[in-house]
Amino acid sequence: MRVIVRTFSELCITVGTVIVLFVVYVLFWTGVKADRVMDHQIDQLQQEWAHGGVRPSPTPGAAGSPAPEPAAAYRSGRPFAIMYIPRLGFTWNKPVLEGTATATLKKGLGHYAGTARLGQTGNFSVAGHRRTYGDPFKDFPQLRRGDAVVLTDGTTWFTYRIDKGPYKTVPTDVEVIAPVPRKSGYTRAGRYLTLTTCDPEWGHSHRLIVWAHLDSTQPVEAGEPEALRR
């Protein structure tokens, strides 16, 4: 009987240790690795921009002006922009990559393939983890109407302003990233941004959504937009 009790106790200790190590891995180590990966993605982008390796998204021109040169297609799994959300902290910045595959979202935020390009007419839609892999959208519920979401593709700053959210829905509700998203309050075509993340904080049974409209653009040479200087 003593041997059985001792063996059972040792087994419980072993299982408990494994559980603790797993929790540490999920809560801490994946975050450390993800932060390093995201920093690398940002460094990679900035180096490419410095050497002219990324063609920017064309911005709308004045009536009668020549049509902008078509931009290169976003490459699956590759970064093409950096996002800043002052509400989430003035040190908060994340790379935006093409696609929403699991491997892609471990490296940063993911642009839903098939939705609008950055700054263009339609709905530029982006997903991010709420928890694990750097917790990029951990504080997503803090976002409010009027908050700025700023992105750059290396040549242009795009400042979006949140109009509605966080709105809770189910993962199958794909209309939230439609060109004119359902429940957003928008009634006609425009230049929109949709951000999505999981809910609850440690689950994925639902999604939280915020919608924004393109408020302004300016060339990078003009300096940071006002939203990042406040």
PyMOL CGO cylinders between C-alpha atoms (Angstrom):
from pymol import cmd
from pymol.cgo import CYLINDER

trace = [
    CYLINDER, 0.00, 0.00, 0.00, 2.85, 2.41, 0.80, 0.3, 1, 1, 1, 1, 1, 1,
    CYLINDER, 2.85, 2.41, 0.80, 4.39, 1.72, -2.60, 0.3, 1, 1, 1, 1, 1, 1,
    CYLINDER, 4.39, 1.72, -2.60, 1.08, 2.45, -4.32, 0.3, 1, 1, 1, 1, 1, 1,
    CYLINDER, 1.08, 2.45, -4.32, 0.58, 5.70, -2.40, 0.3, 1, 1, 1, 1, 1, 1,
    CYLINDER, 0.58, 5.70, -2.40, 4.17, 6.79, -3.05, 0.3, 1, 1, 1, 1, 1, 1,
    CYLINDER, 4.17, 6.79, -3.05, 3.90, 5.97, -6.75, 0.3, 1, 1, 1, 1, 1, 1,
    CYLINDER, 3.90, 5.97, -6.75, 0.59, 7.82, -7.04, 0.3, 1, 1, 1, 1, 1, 1,
    CYLINDER, 0.59, 7.82, -7.04, 2.04, 10.85, -5.23, 0.3, 1, 1, 1, 1, 1, 1,
    CYLINDER, 2.04, 10.85, -5.23, 5.06, 10.93, -7.51, 0.3, 1, 1, 1, 1, 1, 1,
    CYLINDER, 5.06, 10.93, -7.51, 2.80, 10.65, -10.54, 0.3, 1, 1, 1, 1, 1, 1,
    CYLINDER, 2.80, 10.65, -10.54, 0.69, 13.58, -9.32, 0.3, 1, 1, 1, 1, 1, 1,
    CYLINDER, 0.69, 13.58, -9.32, 3.82, 15.68, -8.79, 0.3, 1, 1, 1, 1, 1, 1,
    CYLINDER, 3.82, 15.68, -8.79, 5.06, 14.82, -12.26, 0.3, 1, 1, 1, 1, 1, 1,
    CYLINDER, 5.06, 14.82, -12.26, 1.74, 15.66, -13.88, 0.3, 1, 1, 1, 1, 1, 1,
    CYLINDER, 1.74, 15.66, -13.88, 1.55, 18.91, -11.91, 0.3, 1, 1, 1, 1, 1, 1,
    CYLINDER, 1.55, 18.91, -11.91, 5.05, 19.88, -13.01, 0.3, 1, 1, 1, 1, 1, 1,
    CYLINDER, 5.05, 19.88, -13.01, 4.20, 19.18, -16.64, 0.3, 1, 1, 1, 1, 1, 1,
    CYLINDER, 4.20, 19.18, -16.64, 1.06, 21.32, -16.36, 0.3, 1, 1, 1, 1, 1, 1,
    CYLINDER, 1.06, 21.32, -16.36, 2.98, 24.20, -14.80, 0.3, 1, 1, 1, 1, 1, 1,
    CYLINDER, 2.98, 24.20, -14.80, 5.65, 24.03, -17.49, 0.3, 1, 1, 1, 1, 1, 1,
    CYLINDER, 5.65, 24.03, -17.49, 2.97, 23.99, -20.19, 0.3, 1, 1, 1, 1, 1, 1,
    CYLINDER, 2.97, 23.99, -20.19, 1.29, 27.06, -18.70, 0.3, 1, 1, 1, 1, 1, 1,
    CYLINDER, 1.29, 27.06, -18.70, 4.63, 28.86, -18.54, 0.3, 1, 1, 1, 1, 1, 1,
    CYLINDER, 4.63, 28.86, -18.54, 5.23, 27.94, -22.17, 0.3, 1, 1, 1, 1, 1, 1,
    CYLINDER, 5.23, 27.94, -22.17, 1.82, 29.22, -23.29, 0.3, 1, 1, 1, 1, 1, 1,
    CYLINDER, 1.82, 29.22, -23.29, 1.81, 32.38, -21.17, 0.3, 1, 1, 1, 1, 1, 1,
    CYLINDER, 1.81, 32.38, -21.17, 5.43, 33.40, -21.37, 0.3, 1, 1, 1, 1, 1, 1,
    CYLINDER, 5.43, 33.40, -21.37, 7.70, 31.61, -23.81, 0.3, 1, 1, 1, 1, 1, 1,
    CYLINDER, 7.70, 31.61, -23.81, 5.38, 31.79, -26.85, 0.3, 1, 1, 1, 1, 1, 1,
    CYLINDER, 5.38, 31.79, -26.85, 5.06, 35.51, -26.15, 0.3, 1, 1, 1, 1, 1, 1,
    CYLINDER, 5.06, 35.51, -26.15, 8.81, 36.01, -25.96, 0.3, 1, 1, 1, 1, 1, 1,
    CYLINDER, 8.81, 36.01, -25.96, 9.32, 34.12, -29.22, 0.3, 1, 1, 1, 1, 1, 1,
    CYLINDER, 9.32, 34.12, -29.22, 6.46, 35.96, -30.93, 0.3, 1, 1, 1, 1, 1, 1,
    CYLINDER, 6.46, 35.96, -30.93, 7.78, 39.37, -29.88, 0.3, 1, 1, 1, 1, 1, 1,
    CYLINDER, 7.78, 39.37, -29.88, 11.16, 38.49, -31.36, 0.3, 1, 1, 1, 1, 1, 1,
    CYLINDER, 11.16, 38.49, -31.36, 9.57, 37.28, -34.57, 0.3, 1, 1, 1, 1, 1, 1,
    CYLINDER, 9.57, 37.28, -34.57, 7.40, 40.41, -34.88, 0.3, 1, 1, 1, 1, 1, 1,
    CYLINDER, 7.40, 40.41, -34.88, 10.40, 42.65, -34.24, 0.3, 1, 1, 1, 1, 1, 1,
    CYLINDER, 10.40, 42.65, -34.24, 12.23, 40.75, -36.99, 0.3, 1, 1, 1, 1, 1, 1,
    CYLINDER, 12.23, 40.75, -36.99, 9.31, 41.26, -39.39, 0.3, 1, 1, 1, 1, 1, 1,
    CYLINDER, 9.31, 41.26, -39.39, 9.34, 45.00, -38.69, 0.3, 1, 1, 1, 1, 1, 1,
    CYLINDER, 9.34, 45.00, -38.69, 13.13, 45.19, -39.12, 0.3, 1, 1, 1, 1, 1, 1,
    CYLINDER, 13.13, 45.19, -39.12, 12.84, 43.28, -42.39, 0.3, 1, 1, 1, 1, 1, 1,
    CYLINDER, 12.84, 43.28, -42.39, 10.19, 45.67, -43.68, 0.3, 1, 1, 1, 1, 1, 1,
    CYLINDER, 10.19, 45.67, -43.68, 12.14, 48.78, -42.73, 0.3, 1, 1, 1, 1, 1, 1,
    CYLINDER, 12.14, 48.78, -42.73, 15.25, 47.43, -44.44, 0.3, 1, 1, 1, 1, 1, 1,
    CYLINDER, 15.25, 47.43, -44.44, 13.27, 46.69, -47.61, 0.3, 1, 1, 1, 1, 1, 1,
    CYLINDER, 13.27, 46.69, -47.61, 11.72, 50.16, -47.53, 0.3, 1, 1, 1, 1, 1, 1,
    CYLINDER, 11.72, 50.16, -47.53, 15.14, 51.74, -47.05, 0.3, 1, 1, 1, 1, 1, 1,
    CYLINDER, 15.14, 51.74, -47.05, 16.34, 50.00, -50.21, 0.3, 1, 1, 1, 1, 1, 1,
    CYLINDER, 16.34, 50.00, -50.21, 13.14, 50.58, -52.17, 0.3, 1, 1, 1, 1, 1, 1,
    CYLINDER, 13.14, 50.58, -52.17, 12.21, 46.90, -52.11, 0.3, 1, 1, 1, 1, 1, 1,
    CYLINDER, 12.21, 46.90, -52.11, 8.47, 47.33, -51.50, 0.3, 1, 1, 1, 1, 1, 1,
    CYLINDER, 8.47, 47.33, -51.50, 6.15, 49.13, -53.87, 0.3, 1, 1, 1, 1, 1, 1,
    CYLINDER, 6.15, 49.13, -53.87, 3.52, 51.07, -51.87, 0.3, 1, 1, 1, 1, 1, 1,
    CYLINDER, 3.52, 51.07, -51.87, -0.23, 50.85, -52.16, 0.3, 1, 1, 1, 1, 1, 1,
    CYLINDER, -0.23, 50.85, -52.16, -1.42, 53.59, -54.54, 0.3, 1, 1, 1, 1, 1, 1,
    CYLINDER, -1.42, 53.59, -54.54, -3.26, 56.41, -52.78, 0.3, 1, 1, 1, 1, 1, 1,
    CYLINDER, -3.26, 56.41, -52.78, -6.26, 58.14, -54.36, 0.3, 1, 1, 1, 1, 1, 1,
    CYLINDER, -6.26, 58.14, -54.36, -5.31, 60.99, -56.68, 0.3, 1, 1, 1, 1, 1, 1,
    CYLINDER, -5.31, 60.99, -56.68, -7.11, 64.17, -57.59, 0.3, 1, 1, 1, 1, 1, 1,
    CYLINDER, -7.11, 64.17, -57.59, -9.66, 64.16, -60.39, 0.3, 1, 1, 1, 1, 1, 1,
    CYLINDER, -9.66, 64.16, -60.39, -7.96, 64.24, -63.77, 0.3, 1, 1, 1, 1, 1, 1,
    CYLINDER, -7.96, 64.24, -63.77, -4.58, 63.19, -62.38, 0.3, 1, 1, 1, 1, 1, 1,
    CYLINDER, -4.58, 63.19, -62.38, -2.74, 60.26, -63.94, 0.3, 1, 1, 1, 1, 1, 1,
    CYLINDER, -2.74, 60.26, -63.94, -3.72, 56.85, -62.62, 0.3, 1, 1, 1, 1, 1, 1,
    CYLINDER, -3.72, 56.85, -62.62, -1.29, 55.61, -59.96, 0.3, 1, 1, 1, 1, 1, 1,
    CYLINDER, -1.29, 55.61, -59.96, 1.10, 52.82, -60.86, 0.3, 1, 1, 1, 1, 1, 1,
    CYLINDER, 1.10, 52.82, -60.86, -0.41, 49.43, -59.89, 0.3, 1, 1, 1, 1, 1, 1,
    CYLINDER, -0.41, 49.43, -59.89, 1.06, 48.12, -56.65, 0.3, 1, 1, 1, 1, 1, 1,
    CYLINDER, 1.06, 48.12, -56.65, 2.73, 44.73, -56.41, 0.3, 1, 1, 1, 1, 1, 1,
    CYLINDER, 2.73, 44.73, -56.41, 0.52, 41.98, -55.03, 0.3, 1, 1, 1, 1, 1, 1,
    CYLINDER, 0.52, 41.98, -55.03, 0.88, 41.16, -51.35, 0.3, 1, 1, 1, 1, 1, 1,
    CYLINDER, 0.88, 41.16, -51.35, 2.83, 37.95, -50.92, 0.3, 1, 1, 1, 1, 1, 1,
    CYLINDER, 2.83, 37.95, -50.92, 1.32, 35.24, -48.75, 0.3, 1, 1, 1, 1, 1, 1,
    CYLINDER, 1.32, 35.24, -48.75, 2.93, 35.06, -45.33, 0.3, 1, 1, 1, 1, 1, 1,
    CYLINDER, 2.93, 35.06, -45.33, 5.08, 38.15, -45.94, 0.3, 1, 1, 1, 1, 1, 1,
    CYLINDER, 5.08, 38.15, -45.94, 4.87, 41.51, -44.11, 0.3, 1, 1, 1, 1, 1, 1,
    CYLINDER, 4.87, 41.51, -44.11, 3.83, 44.61, -46.05, 0.3, 1, 1, 1, 1, 1, 1,
    CYLINDER, 3.83, 44.61, -46.05, 2.80, 47.21, -43.42, 0.3, 1, 1, 1, 1, 1, 1,
    CYLINDER, 2.80, 47.21, -43.42, 3.20, 48.23, -39.79, 0.3, 1, 1, 1, 1, 1, 1,
    CYLINDER, 3.20, 48.23, -39.79, 0.20, 49.06, -37.60, 0.3, 1, 1, 1, 1, 1, 1,
    CYLINDER, 0.20, 49.06, -37.60, 0.13, 51.46, -34.63, 0.3, 1, 1, 1, 1, 1, 1,
    CYLINDER, 0.13, 51.46, -34.63, -2.79, 51.86, -32.21, 0.3, 1, 1, 1, 1, 1, 1,
    CYLINDER, -2.79, 51.86, -32.21, -2.11, 54.63, -29.65, 0.3, 1, 1, 1, 1, 1, 1,
    CYLINDER, -2.11, 54.63, -29.65, -4.98, 53.46, -27.44, 0.3, 1, 1, 1, 1, 1, 1,
    CYLINDER, -4.98, 53.46, -27.44, -3.04, 50.21, -26.86, 0.3, 1, 1, 1, 1, 1, 1,
    CYLINDER, -3.04, 50.21, -26.86, 0.12, 52.09, -25.89, 0.3, 1, 1, 1, 1, 1, 1,
    CYLINDER, 0.12, 52.09, -25.89, 2.56, 54.36, -27.67, 0.3, 1, 1, 1, 1, 1, 1,
    CYLINDER, 2.56, 54.36, -27.67, 5.07, 51.53, -27.91, 0.3, 1, 1, 1, 1, 1, 1,
    CYLINDER, 5.07, 51.53, -27.91, 2.48, 49.24, -29.52, 0.3, 1, 1, 1, 1, 1, 1,
    CYLINDER, 2.48, 49.24, -29.52, 3.35, 48.45, -33.13, 0.3, 1, 1, 1, 1, 1, 1,
    CYLINDER, 3.35, 48.45, -33.13, 2.82, 45.22, -35.04, 0.3, 1, 1, 1, 1, 1, 1,
    CYLINDER, 2.82, 45.22, -35.04, 3.68, 43.97, -38.52, 0.3, 1, 1, 1, 1, 1, 1,
    CYLINDER, 3.68, 43.97, -38.52, 0.82, 43.16, -40.90, 0.3, 1, 1, 1, 1, 1, 1,
    CYLINDER, 0.82, 43.16, -40.90, 1.35, 40.09, -43.07, 0.3, 1, 1, 1, 1, 1, 1,
    CYLINDER, 1.35, 40.09, -43.07, -0.66, 38.70, -45.95, 0.3, 1, 1, 1, 1, 1, 1,
    CYLINDER, -0.66, 38.70, -45.95, -3.02, 35.89, -44.99, 0.3, 1, 1, 1, 1, 1, 1,
    CYLINDER, -3.02, 35.89, -44.99, -4.56, 34.52, -41.80, 0.3, 1, 1, 1, 1, 1, 1,
    CYLINDER, -4.56, 34.52, -41.80, -3.02, 31.05, -41.67, 0.3, 1, 1, 1, 1, 1, 1,
    CYLINDER, -3.02, 31.05, -41.67, -1.99, 29.80, -38.24, 0.3, 1, 1, 1, 1, 1, 1,
    CYLINDER, -1.99, 29.80, -38.24, 1.71, 30.11, -39.07, 0.3, 1, 1, 1, 1, 1, 1,
    CYLINDER, 1.71, 30.11, -39.07, 1.20, 33.67, -40.31, 0.3, 1, 1, 1, 1, 1, 1,
    CYLINDER, 1.20, 33.67, -40.31, -0.62, 34.86, -37.18, 0.3, 1, 1, 1, 1, 1, 1,
    CYLINDER, -0.62, 34.86, -37.18, 2.29, 33.61, -35.08, 0.3, 1, 1, 1, 1, 1, 1,
    CYLINDER, 2.29, 33.61, -35.08, 4.41, 36.32, -36.75, 0.3, 1, 1, 1, 1, 1, 1,
    CYLINDER, 4.41, 36.32, -36.75, 2.06, 39.29, -36.38, 0.3, 1, 1, 1, 1, 1, 1,
    CYLINDER, 2.06, 39.29, -36.38, -1.32, 40.49, -37.63, 0.3, 1, 1, 1, 1, 1, 1,
    CYLINDER, -1.32, 40.49, -37.63, -2.85, 38.91, -40.72, 0.3, 1, 1, 1, 1, 1, 1,
    CYLINDER, -2.85, 38.91, -40.72, -4.60, 40.60, -43.65, 0.3, 1, 1, 1, 1, 1, 1,
    CYLINDER, -4.60, 40.60, -43.65, -7.62, 38.66, -44.87, 0.3, 1, 1, 1, 1, 1, 1,
    CYLINDER, -7.62, 38.66, -44.87, -6.77, 37.66, -48.44, 0.3, 1, 1, 1, 1, 1, 1,
    CYLINDER, -6.77, 37.66, -48.44, -9.42, 38.91, -50.83, 0.3, 1, 1, 1, 1, 1, 1,
    CYLINDER, -9.42, 38.91, -50.83, -10.31, 42.01, -48.83, 0.3, 1, 1, 1, 1, 1, 1,
    CYLINDER, -10.31, 42.01, -48.83, -9.27, 45.50, -49.91, 0.3, 1, 1, 1, 1, 1, 1,
    CYLINDER, -9.27, 45.50, -49.91, -5.67, 46.64, -50.03, 0.3, 1, 1, 1, 1, 1, 1,
    CYLINDER, -5.67, 46.64, -50.03, -4.40, 49.21, -47.56, 0.3, 1, 1, 1, 1, 1, 1,
    CYLINDER, -4.40, 49.21, -47.56, -6.00, 52.61, -48.16, 0.3, 1, 1, 1, 1, 1, 1,
    CYLINDER, -6.00, 52.61, -48.16, -8.13, 51.46, -51.07, 0.3, 1, 1, 1, 1, 1, 1,
    CYLINDER, -8.13, 51.46, -51.07, -11.91, 51.41, -51.61, 0.3, 1, 1, 1, 1, 1, 1,
    CYLINDER, -11.91, 51.41, -51.61, -13.41, 48.42, -49.85, 0.3, 1, 1, 1, 1, 1, 1,
    CYLINDER, -13.41, 48.42, -49.85, -12.72, 46.83, -46.48, 0.3, 1, 1, 1, 1, 1, 1,
    CYLINDER, -12.72, 46.83, -46.48, -9.07, 46.35, -45.47, 0.3, 1, 1, 1, 1, 1, 1,
    CYLINDER, -9.07, 46.35, -45.47, -9.54, 43.57, -42.90, 0.3, 1, 1, 1, 1, 1, 1,
    CYLINDER, -9.54, 43.57, -42.90, -6.98, 42.36, -40.34, 0.3, 1, 1, 1, 1, 1, 1,
    CYLINDER, -6.98, 42.36, -40.34, -6.99, 39.58, -37.74, 0.3, 1, 1, 1, 1, 1, 1,
    CYLINDER, -6.99, 39.58, -37.74, -4.83, 39.11, -34.65, 0.3, 1, 1, 1, 1, 1, 1,
    CYLINDER, -4.83, 39.11, -34.65, -4.49, 36.84, -31.63, 0.3, 1, 1, 1, 1, 1, 1,
    CYLINDER, -4.49, 36.84, -31.63, -6.08, 38.02, -28.39, 0.3, 1, 1, 1, 1, 1, 1,
    CYLINDER, -6.08, 38.02, -28.39, -3.85, 35.76, -26.31, 0.3, 1, 1, 1, 1, 1, 1,
    CYLINDER, -3.85, 35.76, -26.31, -0.66, 33.73, -26.96, 0.3, 1, 1, 1, 1, 1, 1,
    CYLINDER, -0.66, 33.73, -26.96, 1.95, 34.53, -29.59, 0.3, 1, 1, 1, 1, 1, 1,
    CYLINDER, 1.95, 34.53, -29.59, 2.65, 37.97, -28.22, 0.3, 1, 1, 1, 1, 1, 1,
    CYLINDER, 2.65, 37.97, -28.22, -0.96, 38.82, -27.23, 0.3, 1, 1, 1, 1, 1, 1,
    CYLINDER, -0.96, 38.82, -27.23, -1.18, 41.52, -29.93, 0.3, 1, 1, 1, 1, 1, 1,
    CYLINDER, -1.18, 41.52, -29.93, -4.89, 42.23, -29.33, 0.3, 1, 1, 1, 1, 1, 1,
    CYLINDER, -4.89, 42.23, -29.33, -4.98, 41.47, -25.58, 0.3, 1, 1, 1, 1, 1, 1,
    CYLINDER, -4.98, 41.47, -25.58, -6.49, 44.91, -24.84, 0.3, 1, 1, 1, 1, 1, 1,
    CYLINDER, -6.49, 44.91, -24.84, -8.84, 44.89, -27.84, 0.3, 1, 1, 1, 1, 1, 1,
    CYLINDER, -8.84, 44.89, -27.84, -11.95, 45.57, -25.66, 0.3, 1, 1, 1, 1, 1, 1,
    CYLINDER, -11.95, 45.57, -25.66, -10.44, 48.95, -24.71, 0.3, 1, 1, 1, 1, 1, 1,
    CYLINDER, -10.44, 48.95, -24.71, -10.84, 50.28, -28.27, 0.3, 1, 1, 1, 1, 1, 1,
    CYLINDER, -10.84, 50.28, -28.27, -13.40, 53.06, -28.56, 0.3, 1, 1, 1, 1, 1, 1,
    CYLINDER, -13.40, 53.06, -28.56, -15.09, 55.19, -31.18, 0.3, 1, 1, 1, 1, 1, 1,
    CYLINDER, -15.09, 55.19, -31.18, -12.75, 57.92, -32.42, 0.3, 1, 1, 1, 1, 1, 1,
    CYLINDER, -12.75, 57.92, -32.42, -9.57, 55.97, -31.66, 0.3, 1, 1, 1, 1, 1, 1,
    CYLINDER, -9.57, 55.97, -31.66, -6.91, 56.11, -34.35, 0.3, 1, 1, 1, 1, 1, 1,
    CYLINDER, -6.91, 56.11, -34.35, -5.49, 53.07, -36.11, 0.3, 1, 1, 1, 1, 1, 1,
    CYLINDER, -5.49, 53.07, -36.11, -2.42, 54.14, -38.08, 0.3, 1, 1, 1, 1, 1, 1,
    CYLINDER, -2.42, 54.14, -38.08, -0.62, 52.08, -40.70, 0.3, 1, 1, 1, 1, 1, 1,
    CYLINDER, -0.62, 52.08, -40.70, 2.32, 52.70, -42.98, 0.3, 1, 1, 1, 1, 1, 1,
    CYLINDER, 2.32, 52.70, -42.98, 3.55, 50.87, -46.07, 0.3, 1, 1, 1, 1, 1, 1,
    CYLINDER, 3.55, 50.87, -46.07, 6.88, 52.69, -46.02, 0.3, 1, 1, 1, 1, 1, 1,
    CYLINDER, 6.88, 52.69, -46.02, 5.91, 55.64, -48.19, 0.3, 1, 1, 1, 1, 1, 1,
    CYLINDER, 5.91, 55.64, -48.19, 2.46, 56.67, -46.88, 0.3, 1, 1, 1, 1, 1, 1,
    CYLINDER, 2.46, 56.67, -46.88, 0.78, 57.01, -43.49, 0.3, 1, 1, 1, 1, 1, 1,
    CYLINDER, 0.78, 57.01, -43.49, -2.86, 55.87, -43.40, 0.3, 1, 1, 1, 1, 1, 1,
    CYLINDER, -2.86, 55.87, -43.40, -4.90, 57.05, -40.42, 0.3, 1, 1, 1, 1, 1, 1,
    CYLINDER, -4.90, 57.05, -40.42, -8.21, 55.27, -39.82, 0.3, 1, 1, 1, 1, 1, 1,
    CYLINDER, -8.21, 55.27, -39.82, -10.74, 56.31, -37.16, 0.3, 1, 1, 1, 1, 1, 1,
    CYLINDER, -10.74, 56.31, -37.16, -12.85, 53.74, -35.35, 0.3, 1, 1, 1, 1, 1, 1,
    CYLINDER, -12.85, 53.74, -35.35, -16.59, 54.22, -35.81, 0.3, 1, 1, 1, 1, 1, 1,
    CYLINDER, -16.59, 54.22, -35.81, -18.05, 51.18, -34.08, 0.3, 1, 1, 1, 1, 1, 1,
    CYLINDER, -18.05, 51.18, -34.08, -17.07, 48.34, -31.77, 0.3, 1, 1, 1, 1, 1, 1,
    CYLINDER, -17.07, 48.34, -31.77, -16.08, 46.16, -30.16, 0.3, 1, 1, 1, 1, 1, 1,
    CYLINDER, -16.08, 46.16, -30.16, -18.96, 44.17, -31.68, 0.3, 1, 1, 1, 1, 1, 1,
    CYLINDER, -18.96, 44.17, -31.68, -19.36, 40.52, -30.67, 0.3, 1, 1, 1, 1, 1, 1,
    CYLINDER, -19.36, 40.52, -30.67, -20.31, 37.87, -33.20, 0.3, 1, 1, 1, 1, 1, 1,
    CYLINDER, -20.31, 37.87, -33.20, -19.63, 34.25, -34.19, 0.3, 1, 1, 1, 1, 1, 1,
    CYLINDER, -19.63, 34.25, -34.19, -16.69, 33.03, -36.32, 0.3, 1, 1, 1, 1, 1, 1,
    CYLINDER, -16.69, 33.03, -36.32, -18.99, 32.09, -39.21, 0.3, 1, 1, 1, 1, 1, 1,
    CYLINDER, -18.99, 32.09, -39.21, -20.21, 35.69, -39.59, 0.3, 1, 1, 1, 1, 1, 1,
    CYLINDER, -20.21, 35.69, -39.59, -18.04, 36.50, -42.62, 0.3, 1, 1, 1, 1, 1, 1,
    CYLINDER, -18.04, 36.50, -42.62, -20.17, 39.53, -43.50, 0.3, 1, 1, 1, 1, 1, 1,
    CYLINDER, -20.17, 39.53, -43.50, -18.21, 41.56, -40.96, 0.3, 1, 1, 1, 1, 1, 1,
    CYLINDER, -18.21, 41.56, -40.96, -15.35, 41.74, -43.51, 0.3, 1, 1, 1, 1, 1, 1,
    CYLINDER, -15.35, 41.74, -43.51, -17.57, 42.37, -46.55, 0.3, 1, 1, 1, 1, 1, 1,
    CYLINDER, -17.57, 42.37, -46.55, -16.77, 45.48, -48.67, 0.3, 1, 1, 1, 1, 1, 1,
    CYLINDER, -16.77, 45.48, -48.67, -19.64, 47.22, -46.85, 0.3, 1, 1, 1, 1, 1, 1,
    CYLINDER, -19.64, 47.22, -46.85, -19.60, 45.24, -43.59, 0.3, 1, 1, 1, 1, 1, 1,
    CYLINDER, -19.60, 45.24, -43.59, -22.83, 44.09, -41.99, 0.3, 1, 1, 1, 1, 1, 1,
    CYLINDER, -22.83, 44.09, -41.99, -23.75, 45.73, -38.65, 0.3, 1, 1, 1, 1, 1, 1,
    CYLINDER, -23.75, 45.73, -38.65, -21.05, 48.37, -39.12, 0.3, 1, 1, 1, 1, 1, 1,
    CYLINDER, -21.05, 48.37, -39.12, -23.49, 51.21, -39.77, 0.3, 1, 1, 1, 1, 1, 1,
    CYLINDER, -23.49, 51.21, -39.77, -21.92, 51.88, -43.18, 0.3, 1, 1, 1, 1, 1, 1,
    CYLINDER, -21.92, 51.88, -43.18, -24.43, 52.00, -46.00, 0.3, 1, 1, 1, 1, 1, 1,
    CYLINDER, -24.43, 52.00, -46.00, -22.29, 52.61, -49.07, 0.3, 1, 1, 1, 1, 1, 1,
    CYLINDER, -22.29, 52.61, -49.07, -18.88, 51.87, -50.47, 0.3, 1, 1, 1, 1, 1, 1,
    CYLINDER, -18.88, 51.87, -50.47, -15.96, 53.54, -48.75, 0.3, 1, 1, 1, 1, 1, 1,
    CYLINDER, -15.96, 53.54, -48.75, -12.42, 53.00, -47.54, 0.3, 1, 1, 1, 1, 1, 1,
    CYLINDER, -12.42, 53.00, -47.54, -12.89, 50.92, -44.42, 0.3, 1, 1, 1, 1, 1, 1,
    CYLINDER, -12.89, 50.92, -44.42, -10.81, 48.96, -41.92, 0.3, 1, 1, 1, 1, 1, 1,
    CYLINDER, -10.81, 48.96, -41.92, -11.99, 45.95, -39.93, 0.3, 1, 1, 1, 1, 1, 1,
    CYLINDER, -11.99, 45.95, -39.93, -10.04, 44.46, -37.01, 0.3, 1, 1, 1, 1, 1, 1,
    CYLINDER, -10.04, 44.46, -37.01, -10.99, 41.04, -35.63, 0.3, 1, 1, 1, 1, 1, 1,
    CYLINDER, -10.99, 41.04, -35.63, -9.86, 38.94, -32.67, 0.3, 1, 1, 1, 1, 1, 1,
    CYLINDER, -9.86, 38.94, -32.67, -11.08, 36.04, -30.54, 0.3, 1, 1, 1, 1, 1, 1,
    CYLINDER, -11.08, 36.04, -30.54, -13.48, 36.16, -27.61, 0.3, 1, 1, 1, 1, 1, 1,
    CYLINDER, -13.48, 36.16, -27.61, -13.48, 35.21, -24.77, 0.3, 1, 1, 1, 1, 1, 1,
    CYLINDER, -13.48, 35.21, -24.77, -9.94, 36.16, -23.86, 0.3, 1, 1, 1, 1, 1, 1,
    CYLINDER, -9.94, 36.16, -23.86, -8.72, 32.54, -23.65, 0.3, 1, 1, 1, 1, 1, 1,
    CYLINDER, -8.72, 32.54, -23.65, -11.26, 31.04, -26.04, 0.3, 1, 1, 1, 1, 1, 1,
    CYLINDER, -11.26, 31.04, -26.04, -12.39, 31.25, -29.64, 0.3, 1, 1, 1, 1, 1, 1,
    CYLINDER, -12.39, 31.25, -29.64, -16.14, 30.64, -29.59, 0.3, 1, 1, 1, 1, 1, 1,
    CYLINDER, -16.14, 30.64, -29.59, -16.81, 34.23, -30.69, 0.3, 1, 1, 1, 1, 1, 1,
    CYLINDER, -16.81, 34.23, -30.69, -15.14, 37.17, -32.39, 0.3, 1, 1, 1, 1, 1, 1,
    CYLINDER, -15.14, 37.17, -32.39, -14.76, 40.82, -31.40, 0.3, 1, 1, 1, 1, 1, 1,
    CYLINDER, -14.76, 40.82, -31.40, -14.90, 43.31, -34.25, 0.3, 1, 1, 1, 1, 1, 1,
    CYLINDER, -14.90, 43.31, -34.25, -14.19, 47.01, -34.68, 0.3, 1, 1, 1, 1, 1, 1,
    CYLINDER, -14.19, 47.01, -34.68, -14.79, 49.04, -37.84, 0.3, 1, 1, 1, 1, 1, 1,
    CYLINDER, -14.79, 49.04, -37.84, -13.06, 52.21, -38.94, 0.3, 1, 1, 1, 1, 1, 1,
    CYLINDER, -13.06, 52.21, -38.94, -12.97, 54.56, -41.93, 0.3, 1, 1, 1, 1, 1, 1,
    CYLINDER, -12.97, 54.56, -41.93, -9.94, 56.07, -43.64, 0.3, 1, 1, 1, 1, 1, 1,
    CYLINDER, -9.94, 56.07, -43.64, -9.64, 59.55, -42.15, 0.3, 1, 1, 1, 1, 1, 1,
    CYLINDER, -9.64, 59.55, -42.15, -6.43, 60.85, -43.75, 0.3, 1, 1, 1, 1, 1, 1,
    CYLINDER, -6.43, 60.85, -43.75, -3.22, 59.98, -45.57, 0.3, 1, 1, 1, 1, 1, 1,
    CYLINDER, -3.22, 59.98, -45.57, 0.12, 61.70, -45.78, 0.3, 1, 1, 1, 1, 1, 1,
    CYLINDER, 0.12, 61.70, -45.78, 3.56, 60.87, -47.19, 0.3, 1, 1, 1, 1, 1, 1,
    CYLINDER, 3.56, 60.87, -47.19, 6.14, 59.47, -44.80, 0.3, 1, 1, 1, 1, 1, 1,
    CYLINDER, 6.14, 59.47, -44.80, 8.42, 62.39, -45.72, 0.3, 1, 1, 1, 1, 1, 1,
    CYLINDER, 8.42, 62.39, -45.72, 5.96, 64.73, -43.98, 0.3, 1, 1, 1, 1, 1, 1,
    CYLINDER, 5.96, 64.73, -43.98, 6.70, 63.11, -40.63, 0.3, 1, 1, 1, 1, 1, 1,
    CYLINDER, 6.70, 63.11, -40.63, 4.49, 61.10, -38.30, 0.3, 1, 1, 1, 1, 1, 1,
    CYLINDER, 4.49, 61.10, -38.30, 0.75, 61.78, -38.40, 0.3, 1, 1, 1, 1, 1, 1,
    CYLINDER, 0.75, 61.78, -38.40, -0.79, 63.78, -35.58, 0.3, 1, 1, 1, 1, 1, 1,
    CYLINDER, -0.79, 63.78, -35.58, -2.36, 60.66, -34.05, 0.3, 1, 1, 1, 1, 1, 1,
    CYLINDER, -2.36, 60.66, -34.05, 1.12, 59.33, -33.22, 0.3, 1, 1, 1, 1, 1, 1,
    CYLINDER, 1.12, 59.33, -33.22, 2.40, 62.63, -31.83, 0.3, 1, 1, 1, 1, 1, 1,
    CYLINDER, 2.40, 62.63, -31.83, -0.20, 63.06, -29.10, 0.3, 1, 1, 1, 1, 1, 1,
]
cmd.load_cgo(trace, "trace")
